[in-house]
Amino acid sequence: MEGNYTFILGILLAYLLGAIPTSVWVGKIFYKTDIRQQGSGNAGGTNAVRILGWMAGIPVIIFDIFKGWFAVFYLPGNFPETTLLPNDYLMLVYGLAAVIGHVFPIYVGFKGGKGVGTLAGVGLAFFPWALLAALGVFLIVAIPTRYVSLGSIVAAISFPLFLIFAFNETSIPVLFLGIFSSLFIVFTHRTNIERLLKGEENRFIVKQKTKK
């Protein structure tokens, strides 16, 4: 029973870590700006770059990735005492808890980002080569079109395809992560998909905001 409590504590910590609203806090503390009220209105790394500039946005993106990586790479080794799940499944649960925290953060009214960065961190911890291949797809799509949303969607869909067809992955937790990532990113980008189909999606343009 004690091990099960440890498992629950690990999930809670993973969620609270993922829920750290990096872009919101950086915007409010250093720029006196709530990025959820500007640009796309999204509390993620892309909108942080768009509104606050690269100097603020890049650290936000890196930390969002780190949240997912840390939840998978570190927490299972420190909260492993459970008979409920094997370690690879435990890693998956902690990673997904961090992603849910990022999208629905308790600290700022459950209005967070779309999960791309934190999911990338989870994918990096599980299977870095497939994640890097998906990143390549993202760059190929996003740079010429300047549609970050389109690049994120196509990259997410490509991730499980790389796992299955390029790397012959057979691990159930890893394959589940790949399929979940595709479906989840499509779900969180559903309004972006509507705007893309209507030709109304905003292209990526950086607005450099000065600190206050």
mmCIF file of the C-alpha atoms, coordinates in Angstrom:
data_MODEL
# 
_entry.id   MODEL 
# 
loop_
_atom_site.group_PDB 
_atom_site.id 
_atom_site.type_symbol 
_atom_site.label_atom_id 
_atom_site.label_alt_id 
_atom_site.label_comp_id 
_atom_site.label_asym_id 
_atom_site.label_entity_id 
_atom_site.label_seq_id 
_atom_site.pdbx_PDB_ins_code 
_atom_site.Cartn_x 
_atom_site.Cartn_y 
_atom_site.Cartn_z 
_atom_site.occupancy 
_atom_site.B_iso_or_equiv 
_atom_site.pdbx_formal_charge 
_atom_site.auth_seq_id 
_atom_site.auth_comp_id 
_atom_site.auth_asym_id 
_atom_site.auth_atom_id 
_atom_site.pdbx_PDB_model_num 
ATOM 1   C CA . MET A 1 1   ? 0.000   0.000  0.000   1.00 0.00 ? 1   MET A CA 1 
ATOM 2   C CA . GLU A 1 2   ? 2.860   2.368  0.818   1.00 0.00 ? 2   GLU A CA 1 
ATOM 3   C CA . GLY A 1 3   ? 4.259   1.817  -2.657  1.00 0.00 ? 3   GLY A CA 1 
ATOM 4   C CA . ASN A 1 4   ? 0.916   2.769  -4.165  1.00 0.00 ? 4   ASN A CA 1 
ATOM 5   C CA . TYR A 1 5   ? 0.957   6.015  -2.211  1.00 0.00 ? 5   TYR A CA 1 
ATOM 6   C CA . THR A 1 6   ? 4.433   6.669  -3.605  1.00 0.00 ? 6   THR A CA 1 
ATOM 7   C CA . PHE A 1 7   ? 3.061   6.073  -7.110  1.00 0.00 ? 7   PHE A CA 1 
ATOM 8   C CA . ILE A 1 8   ? 0.268   8.594  -6.549  1.00 0.00 ? 8   ILE A CA 1 
ATOM 9   C CA . LEU A 1 9   ? 2.736   11.112 -5.133  1.00 0.00 ? 9   LEU A CA 1 
ATOM 10  C CA . GLY A 1 10  ? 4.903   10.674 -8.216  1.00 0.00 ? 10  GLY A CA 1 
ATOM 11  C CA . ILE A 1 11  ? 1.940   11.375 -10.509 1.00 0.00 ? 11  ILE A CA 1 
ATOM 12  C CA . LEU A 1 12  ? 1.058   14.464 -8.482  1.00 0.00 ? 12  LEU A CA 1 
ATOM 13  C CA . LEU A 1 13  ? 4.613   15.782 -8.621  1.00 0.00 ? 13  LEU A CA 1 
ATOM 14  C CA . ALA A 1 14  ? 4.806   15.120 -12.365 1.00 0.00 ? 14  ALA A CA 1 
ATOM 15  C CA . TYR A 1 15  ? 1.564   17.045 -12.868 1.00 0.00 ? 15  TYR A CA 1 
ATOM 16  C CA . LEU A 1 16  ? 2.703   19.959 -10.682 1.00 0.00 ? 16  LEU A CA 1 
ATOM 17  C CA . LEU A 1 17  ? 6.015   20.084 -12.547 1.00 0.00 ? 17  LEU A CA 1 
ATOM 18  C CA . GLY A 1 18  ? 4.297   20.078 -15.921 1.00 0.00 ? 18  GLY A CA 1 
ATOM 19  C CA . ALA A 1 19  ? 1.850   22.697 -14.700 1.00 0.00 ? 19  ALA A CA 1 
ATOM 20  C CA . ILE A 1 20  ? 4.571   25.297 -14.097 1.00 0.00 ? 20  ILE A CA 1 
ATOM 21  C CA . PRO A 1 21  ? 3.331   28.059 -16.452 1.00 0.00 ? 21  PRO A CA 1 
ATOM 22  C CA . THR A 1 22  ? 6.732   29.170 -17.660 1.00 0.00 ? 22  THR A CA 1 
ATOM 23  C CA . SER A 1 23  ? 5.554   31.543 -20.371 1.00 0.00 ? 23  SER A CA 1 
ATOM 24  C CA . VAL A 1 24  ? 2.912   33.180 -18.163 1.00 0.00 ? 24  VAL A CA 1 
ATOM 25  C CA . TRP A 1 25  ? 5.277   33.792 -15.259 1.00 0.00 ? 25  TRP A CA 1 
ATOM 26  C CA . VAL A 1 26  ? 8.134   35.022 -17.445 1.00 0.00 ? 26  VAL A CA 1 
ATOM 27  C CA . GLY A 1 27  ? 5.757   37.387 -19.237 1.00 0.00 ? 27  GLY A CA 1 
ATOM 28  C CA . LYS A 1 28  ? 4.235   38.774 -16.059 1.00 0.00 ? 28  LYS A CA 1 
ATOM 29  C CA . ILE A 1 29  ? 7.417   39.018 -13.974 1.00 0.00 ? 29  ILE A CA 1 
ATOM 30  C CA . PHE A 1 30  ? 9.858   40.390 -16.549 1.00 0.00 ? 30  PHE A CA 1 
ATOM 31  C CA . TYR A 1 31  ? 7.607   42.022 -19.167 1.00 0.00 ? 31  TYR A CA 1 
ATOM 32  C CA . LYS A 1 32  ? 4.432   42.905 -17.212 1.00 0.00 ? 32  LYS A CA 1 
ATOM 33  C CA . THR A 1 33  ? 2.513   41.102 -19.933 1.00 0.00 ? 33  THR A CA 1 
ATOM 34  C CA . ASP A 1 34  ? 0.031   38.245 -19.880 1.00 0.00 ? 34  ASP A CA 1 
ATOM 35  C CA . ILE A 1 35  ? 0.756   36.465 -23.148 1.00 0.00 ? 35  ILE A CA 1 
ATOM 36  C CA . ARG A 1 36  ? -2.621  34.746 -22.908 1.00 0.00 ? 36  ARG A CA 1 
ATOM 37  C CA . GLN A 1 37  ? -4.157  38.104 -23.803 1.00 0.00 ? 37  GLN A CA 1 
ATOM 38  C CA . GLN A 1 38  ? -1.981  38.703 -26.854 1.00 0.00 ? 38  GLN A CA 1 
ATOM 39  C CA . GLY A 1 39  ? -1.009  36.935 -30.048 1.00 0.00 ? 39  GLY A CA 1 
ATOM 40  C CA . SER A 1 40  ? -2.634  33.521 -30.276 1.00 0.00 ? 40  SER A CA 1 
ATOM 41  C CA . GLY A 1 41  ? -3.682  33.695 -26.632 1.00 0.00 ? 41  GLY A CA 1 
ATOM 42  C CA . ASN A 1 42  ? -1.828  30.460 -25.996 1.00 0.00 ? 42  ASN A CA 1 
ATOM 43  C CA . ALA A 1 43  ? 0.405   30.033 -22.931 1.00 0.00 ? 43  ALA A CA 1 
ATOM 44  C CA . GLY A 1 44  ? 3.076   28.117 -24.813 1.00 0.00 ? 44  GLY A CA 1 
ATOM 45  C CA . GLY A 1 45  ? 6.569   28.630 -26.116 1.00 0.00 ? 45  GLY A CA 1 
ATOM 46  C CA . THR A 1 46  ? 5.578   29.741 -29.606 1.00 0.00 ? 46  THR A CA 1 
ATOM 47  C CA . ASN A 1 47  ? 3.401   32.565 -28.357 1.00 0.00 ? 47  ASN A CA 1 
ATOM 48  C CA . ALA A 1 48  ? 6.114   33.516 -25.863 1.00 0.00 ? 48  ALA A CA 1 
ATOM 49  C CA . VAL A 1 49  ? 8.556   33.963 -28.753 1.00 0.00 ? 49  VAL A CA 1 
ATOM 50  C CA . ARG A 1 50  ? 5.919   35.785 -30.779 1.00 0.00 ? 50  ARG A CA 1 
ATOM 51  C CA . ILE A 1 51  ? 5.053   38.277 -28.016 1.00 0.00 ? 51  ILE A CA 1 
ATOM 52  C CA . LEU A 1 52  ? 8.140   38.470 -25.798 1.00 0.00 ? 52  LEU A CA 1 
ATOM 53  C CA . GLY A 1 53  ? 10.864  37.786 -28.357 1.00 0.00 ? 53  GLY A CA 1 
ATOM 54  C CA . TRP A 1 54  ? 13.545  35.148 -28.714 1.00 0.00 ? 54  TRP A CA 1 
ATOM 55  C CA . MET A 1 55  ? 15.449  36.056 -25.541 1.00 0.00 ? 55  MET A CA 1 
ATOM 56  C CA . ALA A 1 56  ? 12.437  35.142 -23.436 1.00 0.00 ? 56  ALA A CA 1 
ATOM 57  C CA . GLY A 1 57  ? 10.829  32.564 -25.696 1.00 0.00 ? 57  GLY A CA 1 
ATOM 58  C CA . ILE A 1 58  ? 13.766  30.195 -26.138 1.00 0.00 ? 58  ILE A CA 1 
ATOM 59  C CA . PRO A 1 59  ? 14.277  29.643 -22.374 1.00 0.00 ? 59  PRO A CA 1 
ATOM 60  C CA . VAL A 1 60  ? 10.521  29.081 -22.059 1.00 0.00 ? 60  VAL A CA 1 
ATOM 61  C CA . ILE A 1 61  ? 10.594  26.428 -24.788 1.00 0.00 ? 61  ILE A CA 1 
ATOM 62  C CA . ILE A 1 62  ? 13.655  24.744 -23.261 1.00 0.00 ? 62  ILE A CA 1 
ATOM 63  C CA . PHE A 1 63  ? 12.067  24.587 -19.814 1.00 0.00 ? 63  PHE A CA 1 
ATOM 64  C CA . ASP A 1 64  ? 8.795   23.258 -21.224 1.00 0.00 ? 64  ASP A CA 1 
ATOM 65  C CA . ILE A 1 65  ? 10.760  20.457 -22.904 1.00 0.00 ? 65  ILE A CA 1 
ATOM 66  C CA . PHE A 1 66  ? 12.707  19.876 -19.697 1.00 0.00 ? 66  PHE A CA 1 
ATOM 67  C CA . LYS A 1 67  ? 9.468   19.384 -17.731 1.00 0.00 ? 67  LYS A CA 1 
ATOM 68  C CA . GLY A 1 68  ? 8.497   16.399 -19.853 1.00 0.00 ? 68  GLY A CA 1 
ATOM 69  C CA . TRP A 1 69  ? 12.008  14.960 -19.938 1.00 0.00 ? 69  TRP A CA 1 
ATOM 70  C CA . PHE A 1 70  ? 12.497  15.294 -16.179 1.00 0.00 ? 70  PHE A CA 1 
ATOM 71  C CA . ALA A 1 71  ? 9.156   13.645 -15.374 1.00 0.00 ? 71  ALA A CA 1 
ATOM 72  C CA . VAL A 1 72  ? 10.173  10.568 -17.390 1.00 0.00 ? 72  VAL A CA 1 
ATOM 73  C CA . PHE A 1 73  ? 13.905  10.468 -16.737 1.00 0.00 ? 73  PHE A CA 1 
ATOM 74  C CA . TYR A 1 74  ? 14.050  11.380 -13.044 1.00 0.00 ? 74  TYR A CA 1 
ATOM 75  C CA . LEU A 1 75  ? 10.778  10.718 -11.229 1.00 0.00 ? 75  LEU A CA 1 
ATOM 76  C CA . PRO A 1 76  ? 10.471  6.940  -11.874 1.00 0.00 ? 76  PRO A CA 1 
ATOM 77  C CA . GLY A 1 77  ? 13.880  6.431  -10.281 1.00 0.00 ? 77  GLY A CA 1 
ATOM 78  C CA . ASN A 1 78  ? 12.861  8.309  -7.164  1.00 0.00 ? 78  ASN A CA 1 
ATOM 79  C CA . PHE A 1 79  ? 9.236   7.195  -6.846  1.00 0.00 ? 79  PHE A CA 1 
ATOM 80  C CA . PRO A 1 80  ? 9.478   3.605  -8.135  1.00 0.00 ? 80  PRO A CA 1 
ATOM 81  C CA . GLU A 1 81  ? 8.084   1.642  -5.219  1.00 0.00 ? 81  GLU A CA 1 
ATOM 82  C CA . THR A 1 82  ? 4.862   0.423  -6.715  1.00 0.00 ? 82  THR A CA 1 
ATOM 83  C CA . THR A 1 83  ? 3.523   -2.961 -7.703  1.00 0.00 ? 83  THR A CA 1 
ATOM 84  C CA . LEU A 1 84  ? 0.972   -1.387 -10.009 1.00 0.00 ? 84  LEU A CA 1 
ATOM 85  C CA . LEU A 1 85  ? 3.103   -0.904 -13.123 1.00 0.00 ? 85  LEU A CA 1 
ATOM 86  C CA . PRO A 1 86  ? 6.427   -1.986 -14.655 1.00 0.00 ? 86  PRO A CA 1 
ATOM 87  C CA . ASN A 1 87  ? 9.017   0.779  -14.899 1.00 0.00 ? 87  ASN A CA 1 
ATOM 88  C CA . ASP A 1 88  ? 8.458   1.605  -18.591 1.00 0.00 ? 88  ASP A CA 1 
ATOM 89  C CA . TYR A 1 89  ? 4.739   2.041  -17.981 1.00 0.00 ? 89  TYR A CA 1 
ATOM 90  C CA . LEU A 1 90  ? 5.536   4.101  -14.895 1.00 0.00 ? 90  LEU A CA 1 
ATOM 91  C CA . MET A 1 91  ? 7.675   6.382  -17.038 1.00 0.00 ? 91  MET A CA 1 
ATOM 92  C CA . LEU A 1 92  ? 4.797   6.770  -19.483 1.00 0.00 ? 92  LEU A CA 1 
ATOM 93  C CA . VAL A 1 93  ? 2.291   7.666  -16.759 1.00 0.00 ? 93  VAL A CA 1 
ATOM 94  C CA . TYR A 1 94  ? 4.599   10.270 -15.205 1.00 0.00 ? 94  TYR A CA 1 
ATOM 95  C CA . GLY A 1 95  ? 5.367   11.778 -18.590 1.00 0.00 ? 95  GLY A CA 1 
ATOM 96  C CA . LEU A 1 96  ? 1.712   12.068 -19.560 1.00 0.00 ? 96  LEU A CA 1 
ATOM 97  C CA . ALA A 1 97  ? 0.916   13.569 -16.137 1.00 0.00 ? 97  ALA A CA 1 
ATOM 98  C CA . ALA A 1 98  ? 3.437   16.323 -16.899 1.00 0.00 ? 98  ALA A CA 1 
ATOM 99  C CA . VAL A 1 99  ? 1.816   16.944 -20.292 1.00 0.00 ? 99  VAL A CA 1 
ATOM 100 C CA . ILE A 1 100 ? -1.640  17.187 -18.730 1.00 0.00 ? 100 ILE A CA 1 
ATOM 101 C CA . GLY A 1 101 ? -0.203  19.619 -16.205 1.00 0.00 ? 101 GLY A CA 1 
ATOM 102 C CA . HIS A 1 102 ? 1.221   21.794 -18.975 1.00 0.00 ? 102 HIS A CA 1 
ATOM 103 C CA . VAL A 1 103 ? -2.088  21.953 -20.840 1.00 0.00 ? 103 VAL A CA 1 
ATOM 104 C CA . PHE A 1 104 ? -4.239  22.309 -17.717 1.00 0.00 ? 104 PHE A CA 1 
ATOM 105 C CA . PRO A 1 105 ? -2.033  24.086 -15.133 1.00 0.00 ? 105 PRO A CA 1 
ATOM 106 C CA . ILE A 1 106 ? -3.538  24.494 -11.681 1.00 0.00 ? 106 ILE A CA 1 
ATOM 107 C CA . TYR A 1 107 ? -1.423  27.592 -10.998 1.00 0.00 ? 107 TYR A CA 1 
ATOM 108 C CA . VAL A 1 108 ? -3.123  29.788 -13.608 1.00 0.00 ? 108 VAL A CA 1 
ATOM 109 C CA . GLY A 1 109 ? -6.719  28.641 -13.860 1.00 0.00 ? 109 GLY A CA 1 
ATOM 110 C CA . PHE A 1 110 ? -6.069  25.478 -15.920 1.00 0.00 ? 110 PHE A CA 1 
ATOM 111 C CA . LYS A 1 111 ? -5.395  27.515 -19.063 1.00 0.00 ? 111 LYS A CA 1 
ATOM 112 C CA . GLY A 1 112 ? -2.008  26.457 -20.390 1.00 0.00 ? 112 GLY A CA 1 
ATOM 113 C CA . GLY A 1 113 ? -0.196  25.611 -23.591 1.00 0.00 ? 113 GLY A CA 1 
ATOM 114 C CA . LYS A 1 114 ? -0.938  22.979 -26.206 1.00 0.00 ? 114 LYS A CA 1 
ATOM 115 C CA . GLY A 1 115 ? 1.528   20.404 -24.989 1.00 0.00 ? 115 GLY A CA 1 
ATOM 116 C CA . VAL A 1 116 ? 3.982   20.348 -27.893 1.00 0.00 ? 116 VAL A CA 1 
ATOM 117 C CA . GLY A 1 117 ? 7.122   21.225 -25.926 1.00 0.00 ? 117 GLY A CA 1 
ATOM 118 C CA . THR A 1 118 ? 6.393   19.027 -22.925 1.00 0.00 ? 118 THR A CA 1 
ATOM 119 C CA . LEU A 1 119 ? 5.400   16.098 -25.137 1.00 0.00 ? 119 LEU A CA 1 
ATOM 120 C CA . ALA A 1 120 ? 8.654   16.617 -27.023 1.00 0.00 ? 120 ALA A CA 1 
ATOM 121 C CA . GLY A 1 121 ? 10.486  16.303 -23.715 1.00 0.00 ? 121 GLY A CA 1 
ATOM 122 C CA . VAL A 1 122 ? 8.690   13.040 -22.979 1.00 0.00 ? 122 VAL A CA 1 
ATOM 123 C CA . GLY A 1 123 ? 9.518   11.756 -26.454 1.00 0.00 ? 123 GLY A CA 1 
ATOM 124 C CA . LEU A 1 124 ? 13.137  12.839 -26.003 1.00 0.00 ? 124 LEU A CA 1 
ATOM 125 C CA . ALA A 1 125 ? 13.397  10.776 -22.819 1.00 0.00 ? 125 ALA A CA 1 
ATOM 126 C CA . PHE A 1 126 ? 11.792  7.706  -24.418 1.00 0.00 ? 126 PHE A CA 1 
ATOM 127 C CA . PHE A 1 127 ? 13.178  7.665  -27.956 1.00 0.00 ? 127 PHE A CA 1 
ATOM 128 C CA . PRO A 1 128 ? 15.386  10.673 -28.858 1.00 0.00 ? 128 PRO A CA 1 
ATOM 129 C CA . TRP A 1 129 ? 16.131  9.596  -32.460 1.00 0.00 ? 129 TRP A CA 1 
ATOM 130 C CA . ALA A 1 130 ? 12.476  9.403  -33.433 1.00 0.00 ? 130 ALA A CA 1 
ATOM 131 C CA . LEU A 1 131 ? 11.868  12.721 -31.685 1.00 0.00 ? 131 LEU A CA 1 
ATOM 132 C CA . LEU A 1 132 ? 14.731  14.345 -33.600 1.00 0.00 ? 132 LEU A CA 1 
ATOM 133 C CA . ALA A 1 133 ? 13.352  12.947 -36.857 1.00 0.00 ? 133 ALA A CA 1 
ATOM 134 C CA . ALA A 1 134 ? 9.953   14.465 -36.040 1.00 0.00 ? 134 ALA A CA 1 
ATOM 135 C CA . LEU A 1 135 ? 11.706  17.748 -35.237 1.00 0.00 ? 135 LEU A CA 1 
ATOM 136 C CA . GLY A 1 136 ? 13.195  17.653 -38.717 1.00 0.00 ? 136 GLY A CA 1 
ATOM 137 C CA . VAL A 1 137 ? 9.697   17.285 -40.147 1.00 0.00 ? 137 VAL A CA 1 
ATOM 138 C CA . PHE A 1 138 ? 8.572   20.242 -38.056 1.00 0.00 ? 138 PHE A CA 1 
ATOM 139 C CA . LEU A 1 139 ? 11.339  22.449 -39.439 1.00 0.00 ? 139 LEU A CA 1 
ATOM 140 C CA . ILE A 1 140 ? 10.707  21.353 -43.034 1.00 0.00 ? 140 ILE A CA 1 
ATOM 141 C CA . VAL A 1 141 ? 7.028   22.321 -42.711 1.00 0.00 ? 141 VAL A CA 1 
ATOM 142 C CA . ALA A 1 142 ? 7.161   25.319 -40.380 1.00 0.00 ? 142 ALA A CA 1 
ATOM 143 C CA . ILE A 1 143 ? 10.087  27.287 -41.805 1.00 0.00 ? 143 ILE A CA 1 
ATOM 144 C CA . PRO A 1 144 ? 8.841   27.780 -45.400 1.00 0.00 ? 144 PRO A CA 1 
ATOM 145 C CA . THR A 1 145 ? 5.158   28.122 -44.462 1.00 0.00 ? 145 THR A CA 1 
ATOM 146 C CA . ARG A 1 146 ? 5.687   30.013 -41.164 1.00 0.00 ? 146 ARG A CA 1 
ATOM 147 C CA . TYR A 1 147 ? 2.769   28.032 -39.765 1.00 0.00 ? 147 TYR A CA 1 
ATOM 148 C CA . VAL A 1 148 ? 4.073   26.680 -36.457 1.00 0.00 ? 148 VAL A CA 1 
ATOM 149 C CA . SER A 1 149 ? 0.752   24.964 -35.794 1.00 0.00 ? 149 SER A CA 1 
ATOM 150 C CA . LEU A 1 150 ? 0.919   23.072 -39.096 1.00 0.00 ? 150 LEU A CA 1 
ATOM 151 C CA . GLY A 1 151 ? 4.518   22.059 -38.420 1.00 0.00 ? 151 GLY A CA 1 
ATOM 152 C CA . SER A 1 152 ? 3.574   20.821 -34.940 1.00 0.00 ? 152 SER A CA 1 
ATOM 153 C CA . ILE A 1 153 ? 0.635   18.782 -36.232 1.00 0.00 ? 153 ILE A CA 1 
ATOM 154 C CA . VAL A 1 154 ? 2.580   17.149 -39.075 1.00 0.00 ? 154 VAL A CA 1 
ATOM 155 C CA . ALA A 1 155 ? 5.543   16.437 -36.782 1.00 0.00 ? 155 ALA A CA 1 
ATOM 156 C CA . ALA A 1 156 ? 3.276   14.840 -34.171 1.00 0.00 ? 156 ALA A CA 1 
ATOM 157 C CA . ILE A 1 157 ? 1.674   12.618 -36.791 1.00 0.00 ? 157 ILE A CA 1 
ATOM 158 C CA . SER A 1 158 ? 5.100   11.637 -38.119 1.00 0.00 ? 158 SER A CA 1 
ATOM 159 C CA . PHE A 1 159 ? 6.416   10.649 -34.677 1.00 0.00 ? 159 PHE A CA 1 
ATOM 160 C CA . PRO A 1 160 ? 4.650   7.247  -34.382 1.00 0.00 ? 160 PRO A CA 1 
ATOM 161 C CA . LEU A 1 161 ? 5.341   6.588  -38.069 1.00 0.00 ? 161 LEU A CA 1 
ATOM 162 C CA . PHE A 1 162 ? 9.071   6.989  -37.446 1.00 0.00 ? 162 PHE A CA 1 
ATOM 163 C CA . LEU A 1 163 ? 8.821   4.741  -34.391 1.00 0.00 ? 163 LEU A CA 1 
ATOM 164 C CA . ILE A 1 164 ? 7.071   1.974  -36.328 1.00 0.00 ? 164 ILE A CA 1 
ATOM 165 C CA . PHE A 1 165 ? 8.528   2.103  -39.823 1.00 0.00 ? 165 PHE A CA 1 
ATOM 166 C CA . ALA A 1 166 ? 11.968  3.676  -39.393 1.00 0.00 ? 166 ALA A CA 1 
ATOM 167 C CA . PHE A 1 167 ? 13.022  2.299  -36.012 1.00 0.00 ? 167 PHE A CA 1 
ATOM 168 C CA . ASN A 1 168 ? 10.886  -0.860 -35.836 1.00 0.00 ? 168 ASN A CA 1 
ATOM 169 C CA . GLU A 1 169 ? 9.834   -0.039 -32.285 1.00 0.00 ? 169 GLU A CA 1 
ATOM 170 C CA . THR A 1 170 ? 7.760   -2.725 -30.564 1.00 0.00 ? 170 THR A CA 1 
ATOM 171 C CA . SER A 1 171 ? 7.564   -1.440 -26.997 1.00 0.00 ? 171 SER A CA 1 
ATOM 172 C CA . ILE A 1 172 ? 3.908   -0.926 -26.080 1.00 0.00 ? 172 ILE A CA 1 
ATOM 173 C CA . PRO A 1 173 ? 4.513   2.144  -23.860 1.00 0.00 ? 173 PRO A CA 1 
ATOM 174 C CA . VAL A 1 174 ? 6.601   3.836  -26.573 1.00 0.00 ? 174 VAL A CA 1 
ATOM 175 C CA . LEU A 1 175 ? 4.075   3.051  -29.303 1.00 0.00 ? 175 LEU A CA 1 
ATOM 176 C CA . PHE A 1 176 ? 1.262   4.264  -27.057 1.00 0.00 ? 176 PHE A CA 1 
ATOM 177 C CA . LEU A 1 177 ? 3.177   7.497  -26.501 1.00 0.00 ? 177 LEU A CA 1 
ATOM 178 C CA . GLY A 1 178 ? 3.602   7.960  -30.243 1.00 0.00 ? 178 GLY A CA 1 
ATOM 179 C CA . ILE A 1 179 ? -0.069  7.393  -31.029 1.00 0.00 ? 179 ILE A CA 1 
ATOM 180 C CA . PHE A 1 180 ? -1.199  9.466  -28.051 1.00 0.00 ? 180 PHE A CA 1 
ATOM 181 C CA . SER A 1 181 ? 1.070   12.332 -29.105 1.00 0.00 ? 181 SER A CA 1 
ATOM 182 C CA . SER A 1 182 ? -0.477  12.439 -32.579 1.00 0.00 ? 182 SER A CA 1 
ATOM 183 C CA . LEU A 1 183 ? -4.057  12.382 -31.337 1.00 0.00 ? 183 LEU A CA 1 
ATOM 184 C CA . PHE A 1 184 ? -3.409  14.784 -28.471 1.00 0.00 ? 184 PHE A CA 1 
ATOM 185 C CA . ILE A 1 185 ? -1.639  17.416 -30.576 1.00 0.00 ? 185 ILE A CA 1 
ATOM 186 C CA . VAL A 1 186 ? -4.369  17.249 -33.209 1.00 0.00 ? 186 VAL A CA 1 
ATOM 187 C CA . PHE A 1 187 ? -6.928  17.708 -30.416 1.00 0.00 ? 187 PHE A CA 1 
ATOM 188 C CA . THR A 1 188 ? -5.181  20.683 -28.805 1.00 0.00 ? 188 THR A CA 1 
ATOM 189 C CA . HIS A 1 189 ? -4.714  22.270 -32.247 1.00 0.00 ? 189 HIS A CA 1 
ATOM 190 C CA . ARG A 1 190 ? -8.298  21.740 -33.409 1.00 0.00 ? 190 ARG A CA 1 
ATOM 191 C CA . THR A 1 191 ? -9.010  25.490 -33.608 1.00 0.00 ? 191 THR A CA 1 
ATOM 192 C CA . ASN A 1 192 ? -5.755  25.977 -35.525 1.00 0.00 ? 192 ASN A CA 1 
ATOM 193 C CA . ILE A 1 193 ? -6.844  23.280 -37.984 1.00 0.00 ? 193 ILE A CA 1 
ATOM 194 C CA . GLU A 1 194 ? -10.128 25.110 -38.535 1.00 0.00 ? 194 GLU A CA 1 
ATOM 195 C CA . ARG A 1 195 ? -8.273  28.359 -39.213 1.00 0.00 ? 195 ARG A CA 1 
ATOM 196 C CA . LEU A 1 196 ? -5.816  26.609 -41.534 1.00 0.00 ? 196 LEU A CA 1 
ATOM 197 C CA . LEU A 1 197 ? -8.665  25.140 -43.568 1.00 0.00 ? 197 LEU A CA 1 
ATOM 198 C CA . LYS A 1 198 ? -10.282 28.588 -43.802 1.00 0.00 ? 198 LYS A CA 1 
ATOM 199 C CA . GLY A 1 199 ? -6.988  30.286 -44.642 1.00 0.00 ? 199 GLY A CA 1 
ATOM 200 C CA . GLU A 1 200 ? -7.221  32.390 -41.470 1.00 0.00 ? 200 GLU A CA 1 
ATOM 201 C CA . GLU A 1 201 ? -4.299  31.001 -39.454 1.00 0.00 ? 201 GLU A CA 1 
ATOM 202 C CA . ASN A 1 202 ? -1.700  33.599 -38.456 1.00 0.00 ? 202 ASN A CA 1 
ATOM 203 C CA . ARG A 1 203 ? 1.812   33.087 -39.715 1.00 0.00 ? 203 ARG A CA 1 
ATOM 204 C CA . PHE A 1 204 ? 4.655   33.192 -37.218 1.00 0.00 ? 204 PHE A CA 1 
ATOM 205 C CA . ILE A 1 205 ? 6.005   36.719 -36.718 1.00 0.00 ? 205 ILE A CA 1 
ATOM 206 C CA . VAL A 1 206 ? 8.152   37.745 -33.755 1.00 0.00 ? 206 VAL A CA 1 
ATOM 207 C CA . LYS A 1 207 ? 7.265   40.921 -31.888 1.00 0.00 ? 207 LYS A CA 1 
ATOM 208 C CA . GLN A 1 208 ? 10.171  41.914 -29.632 1.00 0.00 ? 208 GLN A CA 1 
ATOM 209 C CA . LYS A 1 209 ? 8.839   43.207 -26.300 1.00 0.00 ? 209 LYS A CA 1 
ATOM 210 C CA . THR A 1 210 ? 11.154  45.060 -23.925 1.00 0.00 ? 210 THR A CA 1 
ATOM 211 C CA . LYS A 1 211 ? 11.436  44.298 -20.227 1.00 0.00 ? 211 LYS A CA 1 
ATOM 212 C CA . LYS A 1 212 ? 9.724   46.584 -17.739 1.00 0.00 ? 212 LYS A CA 1 
# 
